[in-house]
Amino acid sequence: MNWRVEIRPEVEADVAEAARWYESQQPGLGTEFVEEIIQVWDALEENPLLNTRRHPRKNIHWRYPERFPYRVIYEVLEAEHSVVVAAVLHAARDDKHWRQRIGD
């Protein structure tokens, strides 16, 4: 049974901003970035608990795309068999950016 993946509206802006930056660096690179993020989302449908990092005290997980230094940050709601993607942020960004989105 696949998990339901919900993408918060702010995430679309995260991905678009990063894709624009990568595209400005090299034509086609922005598209490759978006494709890798979508691959992560597809993998979350299969099993959001596989190959992830987990926050030590919260039900927050993150995965990294293959080539890009970004984190896909999400919450796993096991009772509802769903995943809520809260952010796609550069790995060097402070955790306060995603914490604001989950009400922490």
N, C-alpha and C positions, 0 to 999 in steps of 0.2 A: 504494500500500500504506500503510495507516494504521500509525502508531506505537502501541505499547502504552504506556499511561500507568498507572503505579503510584502510588497515593497512600499515603504513610506514615501510620500511625495518629495520630501527633502532629499532622498537618495537619488532621485532622477537628476536633481540639480548638482549633486556631488559628482555624478558620473559625467554629466554634460560639461561641467567646468574642467575636470581633469582631461576629458577627451579633447576639448578645445586646445588646452595647453599642449598636449602631446602632438596634436595635429599641426600646431604652429612650429613645433620642433622638427617634424619630419612628416611630409604628406603620407597619409595612410596609417600612421601610428595611432592616431586617435581612434580609428575604426578598430584596430587590433586591440586596443585597451578595452573598448566596449565589448568586443567579442569575448575577451577573457573574463570580464565581469559577469557576462551572461552565462558562461560556462560554470562559474562558481554558483550562481543562482540555480542552474539546472542540477548541479551536484547536491545542493541543499534539498531539493525535492526528493532525491534518492535517500540520503541519510545525512541530516544536519549535524550529527554527532561524530562523524568519521573525519579524521584528519583535521581536527580543529584545535584551537587554543581556547581555554576557558578561563574566565575571570574567577579568582579564588573564592569570592564571597557572593557573587551574583550569578544569575542564570544567563549570562552574556557570553557568547562565543564569537570567534572570528576566524576567518580563513583568508589566505593570501592567494591572489592569482599567481600564475606561473612566472611571469616576467616582470611584473610591475610592482613597485614598493607600496602597495595599497592594502588596506584591510577591509574586508567586508564584515561588518559588525552586526550581529543579530541576536535575537532572543528566541530561545526554543520554548514553546508552550506545549509540553508533552501531552497534557490532558486533552487539548484541542487538536493534537497532531498537526501543529502549524509552526511556522517560523516567521518572525517579523524582522525584516532587514531594516535596521535603524540608521545605518550610515555606511558610506564608502569613502574612507579617508586615507590620506597619505600615512604610511606607517610611522612617520616621525612626528605626526601631530599629537598634541597632548590629549589624554583621555577625556578631559573636560568637554571636548566638542561632542563626543557621543553621549557622555553622561547627561548633558543638557537635554538631549532628545528622549531619553528614557525616564526623565523626571528624577534624576539622582542628584 
